[in-house]
Amino acid sequence: MRIALLSYRSKAHCGGQGVYVRYLSQGLVELGHRVEVFSGQPYPEDLDPRVALTEVPSLDLYRDEDPFRTPHPREIRDRIDLLELATMWTAGFPEPRTFSLRAAKLLSARAQDFDVVHDNQCLGHGLLDIAARLPLVATVHHPITRDRAVDLAAAPWRRKLFVRRWYGFLGMQQRVAQRIPDLITVSSSSAADIAADFAVTPQQLHTVPLGVDTTLFRPRETPRVRGRIVAVASADKPLKGIAHLLKAVARLRPTHEVELRLVAKLEPNGPTEKLIAELGIADIVTPVSGVSDEQLAELLASAELACIPSMYEGFSLPAVEAMASGTPLVASRAGALPEVVGECAALVEPGDVDALTRVLGELLTDSDRRDRMGAAGRERVLALFSWAAVAARTVEVYQRAIARRSPAPPGTTR
């Protein structure tokens, strides 16, 4: 097949979307398919050399070194750029809509080059123009309505209006999802949430779990660092529950040898930095950002425990990466996490700092239990989560979408 894979932001450290694009495209070319990634900024890094990259430039209004920047007038090229800028200036998030419009313009001239188009969590209006020309599949990792609910609950009343405006793209995503016959999601929990929040039918949804590179994420021969806990999350997002983990670490400090490596880029003087200072744990909490896959794999394998304290997860690649590394896992009983980890992790209720403190403390002092959990997690990943299997099952969804668009033989009905 000739596959166009669309992703409005794809750099791996932006989160699971970038990891998904990198490894799914590699798995697809391993199966013999031709893949071209169409991406907005930040662009993907380390794509397989057999995967083509077409850059879809935006105004890049949220670049790391200059977020919410005002572009020079000479940077404005067309009406899509004006829409992107105006949406940012009115406190909205424009990228899903504007990326989809730019991708639709590019693909309108190249429809003959592809057999299927696969959108990665954009769900912008431009996809409907693409669907008029080509079979279309879209991945919805989880409904962003869940992020909005948690952010609204955490926001002070004076900011709630801005939070609602930021998530203004959700109405568009819901309407577009309803018109795409084949949607991929990553867990049965996420599928149920998408059906409920986006009002799509169960028949539209195909569950294809994510994978992990088990040759990279693996146990190491070097001893684990005593008391080390690793958490991989967008730490300043309330959805990820990092505040609860920080409070638990502060409570453990007087009675346990403990340190936390937080894989996240913290907002300067943001809520996480402030809470670390208030709790007096800056000397045992080390934020780490911009790490390579190899560095992340080594860090996970160096820890005695990994923790996913999220309030909601549609899947959680960090959970699978930790299990692949043989690292015992403590996770919230939230969203798809129980489905992903099975019996291989200690689960606590989301937001319950007392329970999180108790379970972390028990595991830090029980090396035999940690060894059993780590081995069970590694076995689960090897059995269930590989990118080769993800790619093969994704191709099955492509085949359905292509068959849906193909003319029916004479005398048959659909």
WOUR-V797805 format. One record per residue. N is the residue number from 0. RES is the residue in three letters. SS is DSSP state (@ for helix, = for strand, . for the rest). PSI is psi in degrees with one decimal (none if undefined). Layout:
BEGIN
((N,RES,SS,PSI) (N,RES,SS,PSI))
END
This chain:
BEGIN
((0,MET,.,154.9) (1,ARG,=,113.3) (2,ILE,=,128.3) (3,ALA,=,117.0) (4,LEU,=,115.8) (5,LEU,=,135.0) (6,SER,=,120.0) (7,TYR,.,-20.0) (8,ARG,.,134.6) (9,SER,.,1.1) (10,LYS,.,135.6) (11,ALA,@,-37.0) (12,HIS,@,-0.4) (13,CYS,@,-7.8) (14,GLY,.,-167.2) (15,GLY,@,-26.7) (16,GLN,@,-43.4) (17,GLY,@,-39.7) (18,VAL,@,-42.2) (19,TYR,@,-47.1) (20,VAL,@,-44.4) (21,ARG,@,-51.4) (22,TYR,@,-32.8) (23,LEU,@,-43.8) (24,SER,@,-38.0) (25,GLN,@,-43.3) (26,GLY,@,-36.5) (27,LEU,@,-42.5) (28,VAL,@,-29.6) (29,GLU,@,-29.9) (30,LEU,.,-1.1) (31,GLY,.,6.2) (32,HIS,.,160.0) (33,ARG,=,126.9) (34,VAL,=,134.2) (35,GLU,=,120.9) (36,VAL,=,128.9) (37,PHE,=,116.5) (38,SER,=,142.6) (39,GLY,.,179.2) (40,GLN,.,149.8) (41,PRO,.,137.4) (42,TYR,.,156.3) (43,PRO,.,148.8) (44,GLU,.,149.5) (45,ASP,.,35.5) (46,LEU,.,152.5) (47,ASP,.,137.3) (48,PRO,.,-22.1) (49,ARG,.,-6.8) (50,VAL,.,125.1) (51,ALA,=,148.9) (52,LEU,=,125.0) (53,THR,=,116.1) (54,GLU,=,136.3) (55,VAL,.,86.6) (56,PRO,.,136.8) (57,SER,.,-167.1) (58,LEU,.,-6.2) (59,ASP,.,57.1) (60,LEU,.,-10.3) (61,TYR,.,28.4) (62,ARG,.,147.1) (63,ASP,.,-42.6) (64,GLU,.,-9.9) (65,ASP,.,65.1) (66,PRO,.,146.8) (67,PHE,.,39.1) (68,ARG,.,159.3) (69,THR,.,113.7) (70,PRO,.,157.0) (71,HIS,.,144.8) (72,PRO,@,-29.8) (73,ARG,@,-17.3) (74,GLU,@,-17.3) (75,ILE,.,117.2) (76,ARG,.,-31.3) (77,ASP,.,-173.7) (78,ARG,@,-26.8) (79,ILE,@,-40.3) (80,ASP,@,-42.0) (81,LEU,@,-40.3) (82,LEU,@,-41.4) (83,GLU,@,-46.3) (84,LEU,@,-44.2) (85,ALA,@,-37.5) (86,THR,@,-41.8) (87,MET,@,-43.8) (88,TRP,@,-21.8) (89,THR,.,24.4) (90,ALA,.,17.1) (91,GLY,.,171.6) (92,PHE,.,108.7) (93,PRO,.,-16.5) (94,GLU,@,-44.7) (95,PRO,@,-42.7) (96,ARG,@,-50.7) (97,THR,@,-35.3) (98,PHE,@,-43.7) (99,SER,@,-35.9) (100,LEU,@,-40.5) (101,ARG,@,-41.3) (102,ALA,@,-38.2) (103,ALA,@,-38.5) (104,LYS,@,-43.3) (105,LEU,@,-43.6) (106,LEU,@,-19.7) (107,SER,@,-29.6) (108,ALA,.,-4.0) (109,ARG,.,23.7) (110,ALA,@,-31.4) (111,GLN,@,-10.2) (112,ASP,@,-10.2) (113,PHE,.,151.1) (114,ASP,.,-27.4) (115,VAL,=,150.2) (116,VAL,=,134.1) (117,HIS,=,114.1) (118,ASP,=,138.2) (119,ASN,=,89.3) (120,GLN,.,17.1) (121,CYS,.,-58.8) (122,LEU,.,42.2) (123,GLY,.,163.5) (124,HIS,.,-31.2) (125,GLY,@,-23.3) (126,LEU,@,-29.6) (127,LEU,@,-32.7) (128,ASP,@,-39.7) (129,ILE,@,-42.3) (130,ALA,@,-23.2) (131,ALA,.,-17.7) (132,ARG,.,-30.8) (133,LEU,.,152.9) (134,PRO,=,138.1) (135,LEU,=,133.3) (136,VAL,=,145.0) (137,ALA,=,138.4) (138,THR,=,130.3) (139,VAL,.,104.5) (140,HIS,.,-43.1) (141,HIS,.,160.2) (142,PRO,.,127.3) (143,ILE,.,-8.3) (144,THR,@,-31.8) (145,ARG,@,-37.6) (146,ASP,@,-45.5) (147,ARG,@,-42.8) (148,ALA,@,-43.3) (149,VAL,@,-42.3) (150,ASP,@,-39.3) (151,LEU,@,-41.0) (152,ALA,@,-32.3) (153,ALA,@,-18.5) (154,ALA,.,139.9) (155,PRO,.,156.1) (156,TRP,@,-34.2) (157,ARG,@,-15.5) (158,ARG,@,-5.2) (159,LYS,@,-36.6) (160,LEU,@,-40.2) (161,PHE,@,-37.7) (162,VAL,@,-44.0) (163,ARG,@,-40.1) (164,ARG,@,-41.2) (165,TRP,@,-39.5) (166,TYR,@,21.9) (167,GLY,@,-20.3) (168,PHE,@,-10.2) (169,LEU,@,-36.9) (170,GLY,@,-40.6) (171,MET,@,-46.5) (172,GLN,@,-39.3) (173,GLN,@,-45.6) (174,ARG,@,-40.5) (175,VAL,@,-43.7) (176,ALA,@,-37.4) (177,GLN,@,-21.1) (178,ARG,.,6.0) (179,ILE,.,114.9) (180,PRO,.,-26.5) (181,ASP,.,108.9) (182,LEU,=,132.5) (183,ILE,=,136.3) (184,THR,=,174.4) (185,VAL,.,-3.0) (186,SER,.,158.6) (187,SER,@,-31.7) (188,SER,@,-46.4) (189,SER,@,-38.5) (190,ALA,@,-43.5) (191,ALA,@,-39.9) (192,ASP,@,-39.6) (193,ILE,@,-43.5) (194,ALA,@,-39.8) (195,ALA,@,-46.7) (196,ASP,@,-30.1) (197,PHE,@,-2.3) (198,ALA,.,43.1) (199,VAL,.,163.5) (200,THR,.,152.4) (201,PRO,@,-28.6) (202,GLN,@,-23.5) (203,GLN,@,-20.0) (204,LEU,=,133.8) (205,HIS,=,122.4) (206,THR,=,118.4) (207,VAL,.,100.5) (208,PRO,.,157.8) (209,LEU,.,168.5) (210,GLY,.,179.6) (211,VAL,.,149.2) (212,ASP,.,98.8) (213,THR,.,-9.9) (214,THR,.,-24.9) (215,LEU,.,-51.8) (216,PHE,.,102.3) (217,ARG,.,161.3) (218,PRO,.,149.5) (219,ARG,.,162.9) (220,GLU,.,-22.4) (221,THR,.,143.7) (222,PRO,.,147.9) (223,ARG,.,151.7) (224,VAL,.,124.4) (225,ARG,.,126.7) (226,GLY,.,2.0) (227,ARG,=,130.3) (228,ILE,=,136.4) (229,VAL,=,135.8) (230,ALA,=,132.9) (231,VAL,=,112.5) (232,ALA,.,159.3) (233,SER,.,91.9) (234,ALA,.,-28.3) (235,ASP,.,0.3) (236,LYS,.,122.0) (237,PRO,@,-30.3) (238,LEU,@,-30.9) (239,LYS,@,-9.3) (240,GLY,.,19.1) (241,ILE,@,-30.1) (242,ALA,@,-37.6) (243,HIS,@,-38.2) (244,LEU,@,-41.8) (245,LEU,@,-41.1) (246,LYS,@,-38.7) (247,ALA,@,-42.4) (248,VAL,@,-40.5) (249,ALA,@,-37.2) (250,ARG,@,-32.7) (251,LEU,@,-25.4) (252,ARG,.,-42.9) (253,PRO,.,-22.9) (254,THR,.,-7.6) (255,HIS,.,148.3) (256,GLU,.,113.2) (257,VAL,.,142.4) (258,GLU,=,150.9) (259,LEU,=,124.7) (260,ARG,=,115.5) (261,LEU,=,106.5) (262,VAL,=,95.1) (263,ALA,.,152.0) (264,LYS,.,113.2) (265,LEU,.,141.3) (266,GLU,.,126.7) (267,PRO,.,127.2) (268,ASN,.,24.4) (269,GLY,.,-176.1) (270,PRO,@,-35.7) (271,THR,@,-45.1) (272,GLU,@,-42.6) (273,LYS,@,-42.4) (274,LEU,@,-39.4) (275,ILE,@,-43.2) (276,ALA,@,-43.0) (277,GLU,@,-37.2) (278,LEU,@,-10.2) (279,GLY,.,38.1) (280,ILE,.,20.4) (281,ALA,.,-25.8) (282,ASP,.,-14.9) (283,ILE,.,5.0) (284,VAL,=,120.0) (285,THR,=,108.0) (286,PRO,=,139.0) (287,VAL,=,126.6) (288,SER,.,160.4) (289,GLY,.,25.6) (290,VAL,.,149.7) (291,SER,.,168.3) (292,ASP,@,-41.1) (293,GLU,@,-42.4) (294,GLN,@,-39.2) (295,LEU,@,-43.4) (296,ALA,@,-42.9) (297,GLU,@,-38.8) (298,LEU,@,-45.6) (299,LEU,@,-40.0) (300,ALA,@,-14.1) (301,SER,@,-9.7) (302,ALA,.,150.3) (303,GLU,.,-28.2) (304,LEU,=,150.7) (305,ALA,=,152.9) (306,CYS,=,132.4) (307,ILE,=,90.8) (308,PRO,.,26.3) (309,SER,.,153.1) (310,MET,.,-21.0) (311,TYR,.,142.6) (312,GLU,.,135.3) (313,GLY,.,-22.9) (314,PHE,.,-70.4) (315,SER,.,87.0) (316,LEU,@,-40.3) (317,PRO,@,-32.6) (318,ALA,@,-43.9) (319,VAL,@,-39.2) (320,GLU,@,-38.8) (321,ALA,@,-45.2) (322,MET,@,-40.8) (323,ALA,@,-30.1) (324,SER,.,0.4) (325,GLY,.,19.4) (326,THR,.,122.9) (327,PRO,.,144.6) (328,LEU,=,134.5) (329,VAL,=,126.6) (330,ALA,=,159.8) (331,SER,=,147.1) (332,ARG,.,71.6) (333,ALA,.,138.3) (334,GLY,.,-130.7) (335,ALA,.,-1.4) (336,LEU,@,-46.2) (337,PRO,@,-36.7) (338,GLU,@,-39.2) (339,VAL,@,-45.1) (340,VAL,@,-17.7) (341,GLY,.,-132.1) (342,GLU,.,13.8) (343,CYS,.,9.1) (344,ALA,=,158.0) (345,ALA,=,124.4) (346,LEU,=,139.8) (347,VAL,=,158.2) (348,GLU,.,138.0) (349,PRO,.,134.5) (350,GLY,.,-1.6) (351,ASP,.,93.1) (352,VAL,@,-36.7) (353,ASP,@,-48.6) (354,ALA,@,-40.3) (355,LEU,@,-42.7) (356,THR,@,-46.0) (357,ARG,@,-46.8) (358,VAL,@,-43.0) (359,LEU,@,-43.6) (360,GLY,@,-42.6) (361,GLU,@,-42.6) (362,LEU,@,-34.2) (363,LEU,@,-22.3) (364,THR,.,10.6) (365,ASP,.,85.6) (366,SER,@,-32.9) (367,ASP,@,-43.3) (368,ARG,@,-39.0) (369,ARG,@,-43.0) (370,ASP,@,-42.9) (371,ARG,@,-43.0) (372,MET,@,-42.9) (373,GLY,@,-43.8) (374,ALA,@,-40.6) (375,ALA,@,-39.0) (376,GLY,@,-42.7) (377,ARG,@,-44.1) (378,GLU,@,-39.9) (379,ARG,@,-42.7) (380,VAL,@,-45.1) (381,LEU,@,-33.0) (382,ALA,@,-32.0) (383,LEU,@,-27.2) (384,PHE,.,100.2) (385,SER,.,146.5) (386,TRP,@,-25.7) (387,ALA,@,-43.6) (388,ALA,@,-38.9) (389,VAL,@,-46.5) (390,ALA,@,-42.7) (391,ALA,@,-41.6) (392,ARG,@,-30.5) (393,THR,@,-39.5) (394,VAL,@,-36.1) (395,GLU,@,-37.5) (396,VAL,@,-39.9) (397,TYR,@,-44.1) (398,GLN,@,-38.2) (399,ARG,@,-43.3) (400,ALA,@,-39.9) (401,ILE,@,-43.1) (402,ALA,@,-33.9) (403,ARG,@,-32.2) (404,ARG,@,-14.7) (405,SER,.,143.5) (406,PRO,.,138.4) (407,ALA,.,142.9) (408,PRO,.,151.9) (409,PRO,.,139.0) (410,GLY,.,1.7) (411,THR,.,161.2) (412,THR,.,155.6) (413,ARG,.,none))
END
